[in-house]
Amino acid sequence: MEIPPVVIDRLPLYARALAALGRTAEAAAQLRRALATAPDLPEARYQYGRLLLQQGRAAEALPHLTAAG
């Protein structure tokens, strides 16, 4: 099932709310979902990079943060 673009654009915001509630695994899953559909979505790249940094995974975070601009 294809996800409508308007939903993809909102997934990073939803993920940020999940992370703020301490639900980081769910936040990461939503960000991966967004990036699977729209790999160049800057907000998803940025949020995923930040989440990886918070988990101590800097090497994995760097490409996402760099791509976010």
Sequence and secondary structure as in RCSB ss.txt:
>XXXX:A:sequence
MEIPPVVIDRLPLYARALAALGRTAEAAAQLRRALATAPDLPEARYQYGRLLLQQGRAAEALPHLTAAG
>XXXX:A:secstr
    HHHHHHHHHHHHHHHHTT HHHHHHHHHHHHHH TT HHHHHHHHHHHHHTT HHHHHHHHHHH 
